[in-house]
Amino acid sequence: MSKEINTIVGDIYIGKGAGKMIIEDMLRAKRSIRVMSPYLSAGLVDILLERLRFGVHIELVTSDDIEDHKHADKNCYHIIKQHKHVDEELKSKKQFLHWLGIGLMIVFGLLAVTRLSGVLSSSIELPDVVQFSLFSGLALIGRFIWKHAEGIRFWYYSYSSLFPIKVFYSYFSRKKHDRSKAFNLHSKLYIIDDSIAYLGSVNFTRSGCSFNHETRIRITDPEAIRELKQEFSELLWNDHYNHRSVDEWGRELYETE
C-alpha cells in the first residue's frame, strides 16, 4: 500500500518541541482525533482520554511496543477494559465437587482410622484389611475429587477498547514468533477534526513531542486530508494486515492465564 499526494502547501517545523502544536490542536479538538504512531507515552494517551470524555471521537493505530507497557502503572489499562464473566453452572459444579471431596475424605478417612488398629494388630483379620483398604481408597478418591475441583476455573475474561484501535505486531516484540508477524509500522500521522493533519518524524511520546530533534509538517488542504484519512482508515479497519486482536492484547496487558 502506498500513496503519493502532490502540490500540497504546509507549514514545516524542524527542531525540538515539534509536537507542541500537535498537542495544542488536539486539546482544541471538537469532533475527532486520529493518531498513528508506533510508540505511545502514558501522559500523551491521557490527552486522548481527556478529549474522549468531552465527546471527541478517537481512533488509534499503533504497535505493541508501547512505552508504558513496560512499567507497573500501565496507562493502556485505561484504553483496554477487562470484563470478568462467571459461568454459574460451572461455579455450582466446582462447589459441589469441592464439598463432595471434603466429605469423602473426612467420613472415609475417619472410618479407615477406626479399622487401623485391627490392621496393625498381631491377630489381623481379612475383614479389617478389606474395610481399611476400601475406606482408605474412598478417602483418596475424595482427595482426588477435591483437588480436581480446586483446578476448575469458572470465570473467563473478555476485553474491549474505549475507542477504535489497531495494534500491529512490532519487530521489537519480546516473542520471536510475534516478530515474524511484524507489520513494521513506522508512520506518524495526526488528523484533527478532519481539518488539520500533521506528518513527520514525531512519535506520540514525551521525548518525540518535546525533547528530540524532529521534523513535522502541518497541512490544512481538504483534499490532502481526505486522502490521509482514507489511508488511516485502511490501516485501522482492514484485517488483512497482521495485528493483535483486542482480546490478545488485553490478555497480555493484564497478564491473565
VEXDREN-2710 file (C-alpha; in Angstrom, 1 decimal):
% VEXDREN-2710
k/r/px/py/pz
1/MET/0.0/0.0/0.0
2/SER/1.4/3.4/-1.0
3/LYS/0.1/6.9/-1.5
4/GLU/1.5/9.9/-3.3
5/ILE/-0.1/13.3/-2.8
6/ASN/1.3/16.2/-4.7
7/THR/1.3/20.0/-4.7
8/ILE/0.4/20.5/-1.0
9/VAL/1.1/23.7/0.9
10/GLY/2.0/23.2/4.5
11/ASP/3.9/24.7/7.5
12/ILE/7.2/22.9/8.2
13/TYR/8.9/22.8/11.6
14/ILE/12.4/21.3/12.3
15/GLY/13.9/21.0/15.8
16/LYS/12.9/20.3/19.4
17/GLY/9.4/20.7/20.6
18/ALA/7.9/19.7/17.3
19/GLY/4.9/18.1/19.0
20/LYS/3.9/21.3/20.9
21/MET/1.4/22.5/18.2
22/ILE/0.1/19.0/17.7
23/ILE/-0.8/18.7/21.3
24/GLU/-2.3/22.2/21.3
25/ASP/-4.5/21.4/18.3
26/MET/-5.6/18.1/20.0
27/LEU/-6.6/19.9/23.1
28/ARG/-8.8/22.2/21.0
29/ALA/-10.3/19.3/19.0
30/LYS/-14.1/19.4/19.0
31/ARG/-15.0/16.4/16.8
32/SER/-12.3/13.9/16.1
33/ILE/-8.6/12.9/16.7
34/ARG/-6.8/10.2/14.7
35/VAL/-3.4/9.2/15.9
36/MET/-1.0/6.9/14.0
37/SER/2.2/6.3/15.9
38/PRO/4.3/3.1/16.6
39/TYR/5.1/4.4/20.1
40/LEU/3.0/6.0/22.8
41/SER/3.7/7.7/26.2
42/ALA/1.2/7.4/29.1
43/GLY/1.0/11.2/29.6
44/LEU/0.0/11.8/26.0
45/VAL/-2.5/9.0/26.0
46/ASP/-4.1/10.9/28.8
47/ILE/-4.8/13.7/26.3
48/LEU/-6.8/11.3/24.2
49/LEU/-8.8/10.1/27.2
50/GLU/-9.5/13.6/28.3
51/ARG/-10.8/14.6/24.9
52/LEU/-12.8/11.4/24.8
53/ARG/-14.6/12.5/27.9
54/PHE/-15.6/15.6/26.1
55/GLY/-17.2/13.6/23.3
56/VAL/-14.4/13.8/20.8
57/HIS/-14.2/10.7/18.6
58/ILE/-10.8/9.0/18.9
59/GLU/-9.1/6.5/16.7
60/LEU/-5.6/5.0/17.2
61/VAL/-3.2/3.0/15.1
62/THR/0.0/1.8/17.0
63/SER/2.3/-1.1/17.6
64/ASP/2.6/-3.4/20.6
65/ASP/5.9/-1.9/21.7
66/ILE/4.3/0.6/24.0
67/GLU/6.4/2.7/26.3
68/ASP/4.2/2.5/29.4
69/HIS/3.6/-1.2/28.8
70/LYS/7.0/-1.7/30.4
71/HIS/6.0/0.0/33.7
72/ALA/3.8/-1.0/36.6
73/ASP/1.3/1.8/36.1
74/LYS/0.2/1.0/32.6
75/ASN/-1.9/3.7/31.1
76/CYS/-3.0/1.2/28.5
77/TYR/-5.3/-0.2/31.2
78/HIS/-7.4/3.0/30.6
79/ILE/-7.7/2.1/26.9
80/ILE/-8.4/-1.6/27.2
81/LYS/-11.0/-2.7/29.7
82/GLN/-11.2/-6.1/31.2
83/HIS/-14.5/-7.8/31.7
84/LYS/-15.0/-10.8/34.0
85/HIS/-17.6/-13.4/33.2
86/VAL/-18.8/-16.1/35.6
87/ASP/-20.1/-19.4/34.4
88/GLU/-22.7/-20.1/37.2
89/GLU/-23.3/-23.7/36.2
90/LEU/-19.5/-24.4/36.3
91/LYS/-19.3/-22.5/39.6
92/SER/-22.0/-24.7/41.1
93/LYS/-20.3/-27.8/39.9
94/LYS/-17.0/-26.7/41.5
95/GLN/-18.7/-26.1/44.8
96/PHE/-20.5/-29.4/44.7
97/LEU/-17.3/-31.3/43.9
98/HIS/-15.3/-29.3/46.5
99/TRP/-17.6/-30.3/49.3
100/LEU/-18.1/-33.9/48.0
101/GLY/-14.4/-34.4/48.0
102/ILE/-14.0/-33.0/51.5
103/GLY/-16.9/-35.1/52.8
104/LEU/-15.5/-38.3/51.3
105/MET/-12.1/-37.5/52.8
106/ILE/-13.5/-36.8/56.3
107/VAL/-16.0/-39.6/56.5
108/PHE/-14.0/-42.4/55.0
109/GLY/-10.7/-41.2/56.5
110/LEU/-12.2/-41.5/59.9
111/LEU/-13.7/-44.9/59.1
112/ALA/-10.2/-46.0/57.9
113/VAL/-8.7/-44.9/61.2
114/THR/-11.2/-47.0/63.1
115/ARG/-10.0/-50.1/61.2
116/LEU/-6.3/-49.2/61.6
117/SER/-6.0/-50.8/65.0
118/GLY/-7.3/-54.1/63.6
119/VAL/-4.9/-54.0/60.6
120/LEU/-1.9/-53.3/62.9
121/SER/-2.8/-55.9/65.5
122/SER/-0.9/-59.2/65.6
123/SER/-4.2/-61.1/65.0
124/ILE/-5.0/-59.3/61.8
125/GLU/-8.2/-60.4/60.1
126/LEU/-9.3/-60.2/56.5
127/PRO/-12.4/-58.2/57.0
128/ASP/-10.4/-55.5/58.8
129/VAL/-7.9/-55.3/55.9
130/VAL/-10.7/-55.2/53.3
131/GLN/-12.6/-52.5/55.1
132/PHE/-9.5/-50.4/55.8
133/SER/-8.5/-50.7/52.1
134/LEU/-12.0/-49.8/51.0
135/PHE/-12.3/-46.8/53.3
136/SER/-8.8/-45.6/52.5
137/GLY/-9.5/-45.9/48.8
138/LEU/-12.7/-43.9/49.1
139/ALA/-10.9/-41.2/51.1
140/LEU/-8.2/-41.0/48.4
141/ILE/-10.9/-40.7/45.7
142/GLY/-12.4/-37.9/47.8
143/ARG/-9.0/-36.1/47.8
144/PHE/-8.7/-36.6/44.1
145/ILE/-12.2/-35.0/43.6
146/TRP/-11.3/-32.1/45.9
147/LYS/-8.1/-31.4/44.1
148/HIS/-9.9/-31.6/40.7
149/ALA/-12.5/-29.1/42.0
150/GLU/-9.7/-26.7/43.1
151/GLY/-8.5/-26.6/39.5
152/ILE/-11.8/-25.8/37.9
153/ARG/-11.9/-22.2/36.7
154/PHE/-15.5/-21.0/36.4
155/TRP/-14.7/-17.5/35.1
156/TYR/-13.1/-16.0/32.0
157/TYR/-12.2/-12.6/30.7
158/SER/-13.0/-10.6/27.6
159/TYR/-11.7/-7.2/26.6
160/SER/-12.9/-4.2/24.8
161/SER/-11.4/-0.8/23.8
162/LEU/-12.7/2.6/24.7
163/PHE/-12.3/3.6/21.1
164/PRO/-11.3/2.0/17.7
165/ILE/-7.8/0.8/17.9
166/LYS/-5.4/-1.3/15.8
167/VAL/-2.3/-2.7/17.4
168/PHE/0.3/-4.1/15.0
169/TYR/3.0/-6.6/15.9
170/SER/6.3/-5.0/16.4
171/TYR/9.8/-6.2/15.3
172/PHE/10.9/-5.5/18.9
173/SER/8.4/-7.9/20.4
174/ARG/9.8/-10.0/23.3
175/LYS/8.4/-13.1/21.5
176/LYS/10.2/-14.3/18.4
177/HIS/7.1/-15.7/16.8
178/ASP/5.4/-12.3/17.1
179/ARG/8.3/-10.6/15.3
180/SER/7.7/-12.9/12.3
181/LYS/4.2/-11.3/12.1
182/ALA/5.5/-7.8/12.3
183/PHE/3.9/-5.1/10.2
184/ASN/6.7/-2.7/10.8
185/LEU/4.5/0.4/11.4
186/HIS/6.8/3.5/11.3
187/SER/4.4/6.2/10.1
188/LYS/3.5/9.1/12.3
189/LEU/0.2/10.8/11.3
190/TYR/-2.2/13.0/13.3
191/ILE/-5.6/14.1/11.9
192/ILE/-7.6/16.6/14.0
193/ASP/-11.2/17.5/13.3
194/ASP/-10.7/16.4/9.7
195/SER/-9.3/19.8/9.1
196/ILE/-5.7/19.7/10.3
197/ALA/-3.1/17.0/9.6
198/TYR/0.5/16.5/10.8
199/LEU/3.1/14.3/9.3
200/GLY/6.8/13.8/10.0
201/SER/9.0/12.0/12.4
202/VAL/7.2/12.9/15.7
203/ASN/6.1/9.8/17.7
204/PHE/3.3/10.3/20.2
205/THR/5.7/10.2/23.1
206/ARG/7.0/12.7/25.5
207/SER/10.5/12.6/24.0
208/GLY/9.2/12.8/20.5
209/CYS/7.0/15.8/21.1
210/SER/9.2/17.7/23.4
211/PHE/12.9/16.8/23.5
212/ASN/14.1/15.1/20.3
213/HIS/15.2/16.9/17.2
214/GLU/12.2/16.1/14.9
215/THR/10.6/17.3/11.6
216/ARG/6.9/17.8/11.0
217/ILE/4.6/19.4/8.5
218/ARG/1.2/20.8/9.3
219/ILE/-1.3/20.9/6.5
220/THR/-4.9/22.1/6.2
221/ASP/-5.6/21.2/2.5
222/PRO/-9.0/19.5/2.5
223/GLU/-8.2/17.1/-0.4
224/ALA/-4.9/16.0/1.1
225/ILE/-6.6/15.4/4.5
226/ARG/-9.3/13.4/2.8
227/GLU/-6.6/11.2/1.2
228/LEU/-4.7/10.8/4.5
229/LYS/-7.9/9.9/6.4
230/GLN/-8.7/7.3/3.8
231/GLU/-5.2/5.7/4.3
232/PHE/-5.6/5.9/8.1
233/SER/-9.0/4.1/7.8
234/GLU/-7.4/1.5/5.5
235/LEU/-4.9/0.5/8.3
236/LEU/-7.5/0.8/11.1
237/TRP/-10.3/-1.3/9.6
238/ASN/-8.6/-3.7/7.2
239/ASP/-8.0/-7.0/8.9
240/HIS/-5.7/-8.2/6.1
241/TYR/-2.6/-6.9/7.9
242/ASN/-1.1/-8.8/10.8
243/HIS/-2.3/-7.3/14.1
244/ARG/-3.2/-8.1/17.6
245/SER/-6.8/-8.5/18.5
246/VAL/-8.1/-6.5/21.4
247/ASP/-8.6/-9.8/23.4
248/GLU/-5.0/-10.9/22.7
249/TRP/-3.5/-7.5/23.6
250/GLY/-5.8/-7.3/26.7
251/ARG/-4.7/-10.7/27.9
252/GLU/-1.0/-9.7/27.6
253/LEU/-1.6/-6.3/29.3
254/TYR/-3.5/-7.8/32.2
255/GLU/-1.2/-10.9/32.4
256/THR/-4.1/-13.3/32.8
257/GLU/-3.6/-17.0/32.1
END
